[in-house]
Amino acid sequence: MDLPVPDSRLPAPQLFDDDDVRGRLDAATAVRAVRSALLAHHRGTLHAPPRVRADIGDGQLAFTAGRLREQGVFGFRVYHTAADAEQLVAVWDAAGGRLRALVHGSELGARRTGALGAVAVDAAACPGPVRLALVGAGVQAWAQLWALRAVREIEEAVVVARRPHRAAAFARRATEELGLTVGTAASVEDAGRGRNVVIIATDSGTPVLDTAWIGPGTHVTTLGPKSASRHEIPASLAERADVILTDSRAQAAGYAEPHLVAAERMTDLGAVLAGAAAGRTGPGQITLYCSTGLAGTEVALAAALCAPGVPGAPGVPE
């Protein structure tokens, strides 16, 4: 059988690194892209199976794949679960199968998670300006702050970290790059009390806060470990929460060990965005967002990088 000969007239796929992502992908575009993907997932036009892991001896390669039917793209992300290696995202045009773009590095994944977190805050937190506590001062905490500015006014923000000098550096960066005044807190308790949004972005396998520090009406986002044996939030916080959201119940169910939160207690964020499920229904409720990483959202962001004049790139509806 003769194999088809590639058409040399087709444009070569675009290659993007972390600097390209930082320069081209603004927060509003990222939020719009993941919000569209969440709604597509709810409608059934984003096919996003649970991640697949391939054992390669020293750790695993993890793959997440997605096809956005309405945007006419499909692709995957691959990363190493143990090594501090670059991630790779590939995106194809569904019509004709042309490879459109390759994105390597870590910035796209962080911004994808930040944008998902921002959509969750906007959907679940009490209306109005945000009084924000960030627990953790790493890449994921930064991406949450970066994206949150696109959906809510940040009235007040504090950051706390295990190493105080990292919190101080985070606060300085927020002023220099985002024009935000971010204070530093001496403890997680000081950071969390009196705030209406608490974002926890650590790699701790034991809880970093006490449920008593979370007041009525607070929205909490957990980004770090969330398994039954390793979790950065106490199980009592999940038990106390009135509403528990996740970007993908399928991903949560696909963890190697059981999730801290039972699947039947979680509601898909896309369903809330579409008005098909209830989110917050009262000002005193505690809401919790468990970030898992909806497959296909990284493909949506990669598609947004493919055309000049972002925002408004192909694959990202206005």
C-alpha positions as CSV (number, residue, x, y, z in Angstrom):
1,M,0.0,0.0,0.0
2,D,1.3,3.4,-0.9
3,L,1.6,5.8,2.0
4,P,0.5,9.5,1.5
5,V,3.3,11.9,0.8
6,P,3.4,14.9,3.1
7,D,2.6,18.1,1.3
8,S,5.7,20.2,1.5
9,R,3.7,23.4,0.8
10,L,2.0,23.2,4.2
11,P,3.4,25.6,6.8
12,A,5.7,24.1,9.4
13,P,4.4,23.7,12.9
14,Q,5.1,26.7,15.1
15,L,7.5,26.1,18.1
16,F,7.0,27.9,21.3
17,D,9.1,28.0,24.5
18,D,8.5,29.5,27.9
19,D,9.5,33.0,26.8
20,D,7.0,32.9,23.9
21,V,4.3,31.8,26.3
22,R,5.1,34.7,28.7
23,G,5.1,37.2,25.9
24,R,2.0,36.1,24.0
25,L,-0.4,34.5,26.5
26,D,-2.1,37.1,28.6
27,A,-4.4,36.3,31.5
28,A,-7.7,37.3,29.8
29,T,-6.9,35.0,26.8
30,A,-6.0,32.1,29.1
31,V,-9.1,32.5,31.2
32,R,-11.3,32.7,28.1
33,A,-9.8,29.6,26.6
34,V,-10.2,27.4,29.7
35,R,-13.7,28.7,30.4
36,S,-14.6,27.8,26.8
37,A,-13.1,24.3,27.2
38,L,-14.9,23.7,30.5
39,L,-18.2,24.6,28.8
40,A,-17.3,22.4,25.9
41,H,-16.6,19.5,28.2
42,H,-20.0,19.9,29.8
43,R,-21.7,19.9,26.4
44,G,-19.7,16.9,25.3
45,T,-17.8,18.7,22.5
46,L,-14.5,18.3,24.4
47,H,-13.4,14.7,24.6
48,A,-11.0,14.5,27.5
49,P,-10.2,11.0,28.8
50,P,-8.3,10.5,32.1
51,R,-4.5,10.8,31.9
52,V,-2.5,7.8,30.8
53,R,0.7,6.8,32.5
54,A,3.6,4.8,30.8
55,D,6.2,3.3,33.1
56,I,9.7,4.0,31.8
57,G,11.6,2.5,34.7
58,D,12.7,5.6,36.5
59,G,9.3,7.3,36.9
60,Q,6.5,7.6,34.4
61,L,5.5,9.5,31.4
62,A,2.0,10.9,31.8
63,F,-0.2,11.9,28.8
64,T,-3.3,14.0,28.8
65,A,-5.1,14.3,25.5
66,G,-8.1,16.2,24.3
67,R,-10.1,17.0,21.2
68,L,-12.1,20.3,21.0
69,R,-14.6,19.5,18.3
70,E,-16.0,23.1,17.9
71,Q,-12.5,24.6,17.7
72,G,-11.3,21.9,15.2
73,V,-8.2,21.0,17.1
74,F,-6.8,18.0,19.0
75,G,-3.6,17.2,20.8
76,F,-1.8,16.0,23.9
77,R,0.5,17.0,26.7
78,V,3.2,14.8,28.1
79,Y,5.4,15.2,31.2
80,H,7.6,13.1,33.4
81,T,6.2,12.4,36.8
82,A,9.5,12.3,38.7
83,A,12.2,14.2,36.8
84,D,12.2,18.0,36.6
85,A,11.8,17.8,32.8
86,E,10.2,20.1,30.3
87,Q,6.6,19.4,29.3
88,L,5.6,19.1,25.7
89,V,2.2,20.1,24.3
90,A,1.3,19.2,20.6
91,V,-1.8,20.5,18.8
92,W,-3.1,19.5,15.4
93,D,-5.9,20.8,13.1
94,A,-8.6,18.2,13.1
95,A,-9.3,18.9,9.4
96,G,-6.5,17.4,7.5
97,G,-4.4,16.5,10.5
98,R,-1.7,19.2,10.1
99,L,0.5,19.6,13.1
100,R,-0.1,23.2,14.1
101,A,2.2,23.8,17.1
102,L,4.6,22.4,19.7
103,V,5.0,24.1,23.0
104,H,7.8,23.0,25.4
105,G,8.7,24.1,28.9
106,S,6.6,24.6,32.0
107,E,4.9,28.0,31.6
108,L,1.9,26.8,29.6
109,G,0.9,24.2,32.2
110,A,1.2,26.6,35.1
111,R,-0.8,29.3,33.2
112,R,-3.5,26.7,32.3
113,T,-3.8,25.7,36.0
114,G,-3.9,29.4,37.0
115,A,-6.6,30.2,34.5
116,L,-8.7,27.2,35.7
117,G,-8.3,28.4,39.3
118,A,-9.4,31.9,38.3
119,V,-12.6,30.6,36.6
120,A,-13.3,28.5,39.8
121,V,-12.9,31.6,42.0
122,D,-15.1,33.7,39.8
123,A,-17.8,30.9,39.8
124,A,-17.7,30.0,43.5
125,A,-16.5,32.9,45.6
126,C,-18.8,35.5,47.0
127,P,-19.4,38.4,44.5
128,G,-17.3,41.4,44.6
129,P,-13.6,42.2,45.3
130,V,-11.3,39.5,46.6
131,R,-9.4,39.5,49.9
132,L,-6.9,36.9,49.0
133,A,-4.5,34.6,51.0
134,L,-1.9,32.7,49.1
135,V,-0.3,29.7,50.9
136,G,2.8,29.0,49.0
137,A,5.1,31.2,47.0
138,G,6.0,29.0,44.0
139,V,5.2,28.8,40.4
140,Q,1.6,27.6,40.9
141,A,0.8,30.3,43.5
142,W,2.1,33.0,41.1
143,A,0.0,31.6,38.2
144,Q,-3.1,31.8,40.3
145,L,-2.5,35.5,41.2
146,W,-1.6,36.3,37.5
147,A,-4.9,34.8,36.3
148,L,-7.2,36.0,39.1
149,R,-6.6,39.6,38.1
150,A,-8.5,38.9,34.8
151,V,-11.8,38.0,36.6
152,R,-11.9,39.8,40.0
153,E,-10.6,43.0,41.6
154,I,-8.1,42.1,44.2
155,E,-8.8,44.4,47.1
156,E,-6.2,42.8,49.4
157,A,-3.6,40.0,49.1
158,V,-1.1,38.4,51.4
159,V,1.3,35.5,50.9
160,V,2.8,33.1,53.3
161,A,5.5,30.5,52.7
162,R,7.6,28.0,54.7
163,R,10.6,30.1,53.9
164,P,9.8,33.8,54.6
165,H,12.4,35.1,52.1
166,R,10.4,33.4,49.3
167,A,7.2,35.1,50.4
168,A,9.0,38.5,50.4
169,A,10.4,37.9,46.9
170,F,6.9,36.9,45.7
171,A,5.5,40.1,47.1
172,R,8.2,42.2,45.4
173,R,7.6,40.5,42.1
174,A,3.8,41.1,42.3
175,T,4.5,44.9,42.7
176,E,7.0,45.0,39.9
177,E,5.3,42.8,37.3
178,L,1.6,43.0,38.2
179,G,1.3,46.4,39.9
180,L,-0.3,44.7,42.9
181,T,0.5,45.3,46.6
182,V,0.9,41.9,48.3
183,G,1.7,41.7,52.0
184,T,3.4,38.8,53.7
185,A,2.0,36.9,56.7
186,A,3.8,35.4,59.6
187,S,1.7,32.3,59.6
188,V,-0.9,30.4,57.6
189,E,-3.4,31.2,60.3
190,D,-2.7,35.0,60.0
191,A,-3.0,34.7,56.3
192,G,-6.3,32.8,56.2
193,R,-8.3,34.5,58.9
194,G,-10.6,37.2,57.5
195,R,-9.9,36.4,53.8
196,N,-12.7,35.5,51.5
197,V,-10.4,33.5,49.1
198,V,-7.7,31.2,50.2
199,I,-5.5,29.5,47.6
200,I,-3.3,26.7,48.8
201,A,-0.4,25.8,46.5
202,T,2.1,23.6,48.3
203,D,3.6,20.2,47.9
204,S,2.9,19.2,51.5
205,G,1.6,15.7,52.1
206,T,0.1,16.9,55.5
207,P,-2.4,19.7,56.1
208,V,-0.9,23.2,56.2
209,L,-3.9,24.8,57.8
210,D,-6.7,24.2,60.4
211,T,-10.3,24.1,59.3
212,A,-11.1,26.6,62.1
213,W,-9.1,29.3,60.3
214,I,-11.6,29.2,57.4
215,G,-14.5,31.5,58.1
216,P,-18.1,31.3,56.7
217,G,-18.3,32.5,53.1
218,T,-14.7,31.6,52.2
219,H,-13.7,30.0,48.9
220,V,-10.7,27.6,49.1
221,T,-8.7,26.3,46.2
222,T,-6.4,23.4,46.7
223,L,-3.7,22.7,44.1
224,G,-1.3,20.4,45.8
225,P,-1.6,16.8,47.0
226,K,-5.2,15.6,47.5
227,S,-5.1,11.9,47.9
228,A,-6.4,10.0,50.8
229,S,-2.9,9.5,52.3
230,R,-1.3,12.8,51.3
231,H,-3.3,16.0,51.3
232,E,-2.4,19.7,51.9
233,I,-5.9,20.5,53.4
234,P,-7.5,18.7,56.3
235,A,-10.2,16.2,55.5
236,S,-12.4,18.1,57.9
237,L,-12.4,21.1,55.6
238,A,-13.7,19.0,52.8
239,E,-16.4,17.6,55.2
240,R,-17.3,21.2,56.2
241,A,-17.5,22.6,52.6
242,D,-21.0,23.2,51.3
243,V,-20.0,23.0,47.6
244,I,-17.0,21.1,46.2
245,L,-16.0,21.8,42.6
246,T,-13.4,20.2,40.3
247,D,-12.5,20.8,36.7
248,S,-12.6,17.1,36.0
249,R,-14.2,14.3,38.0
250,A,-12.8,11.8,35.6
251,Q,-9.2,13.0,36.3
252,A,-9.9,12.9,40.1
253,A,-11.2,9.3,39.8
254,G,-8.1,8.4,37.8
255,Y,-5.6,9.0,40.5
256,A,-3.5,6.0,41.6
257,E,-5.1,6.1,45.0
258,P,-8.4,7.4,46.2
259,H,-9.0,11.1,46.2
260,L,-9.5,12.9,49.5
261,V,-13.0,13.9,48.4
262,A,-15.5,11.2,47.3
263,A,-16.5,11.6,43.6
264,E,-20.2,11.9,44.5
265,R,-19.5,15.0,46.6
266,M,-17.8,16.8,43.7
267,T,-19.5,18.9,41.0
268,D,-18.0,19.6,37.6
269,L,-17.0,23.3,37.3
270,G,-18.3,23.2,33.7
271,A,-21.8,22.2,34.8
272,V,-21.8,25.2,37.2
273,L,-20.7,27.6,34.4
274,A,-23.4,26.2,32.2
275,G,-26.1,26.7,34.8
276,A,-26.8,23.0,34.9
277,A,-25.6,22.5,38.5
278,A,-25.7,24.7,41.6
279,G,-22.6,26.4,42.9
280,R,-22.7,28.8,45.8
281,T,-26.3,29.5,46.9
282,G,-25.6,31.6,50.0
283,P,-23.1,34.2,51.3
284,G,-22.1,32.1,54.3
285,Q,-21.3,28.9,52.4
286,I,-17.8,27.5,52.2
287,T,-16.8,26.5,48.7
288,L,-13.8,24.3,47.8
289,Y,-12.2,23.8,44.4
290,C,-10.1,20.7,43.9
291,S,-7.8,21.3,40.9
292,T,-7.1,18.2,38.9
293,G,-6.3,19.5,35.4
294,L,-9.0,19.0,32.7
295,A,-7.3,17.4,29.7
296,G,-7.7,19.4,26.6
297,T,-7.3,22.8,28.3
298,E,-3.6,22.8,27.5
299,V,-4.5,22.1,23.9
300,A,-6.8,25.1,23.9
301,L,-4.1,27.4,25.2
302,A,-1.5,26.0,22.7
303,A,-4.0,26.7,19.9
304,A,-4.2,30.3,21.2
305,L,-0.5,30.8,20.6
306,C,-0.6,29.8,17.0
307,A,-1.8,33.1,15.4
308,P,-0.5,36.6,15.7
309,G,-2.7,39.1,17.5
310,V,-3.5,37.0,20.6
311,P,-6.1,37.4,22.0
312,G,-8.5,36.3,19.4
313,A,-6.4,33.5,18.1
314,P,-7.9,30.5,16.2
315,G,-9.4,28.0,18.6
316,V,-10.2,30.5,21.3
317,P,-13.7,32.1,20.7
318,E,-14.1,35.8,21.6
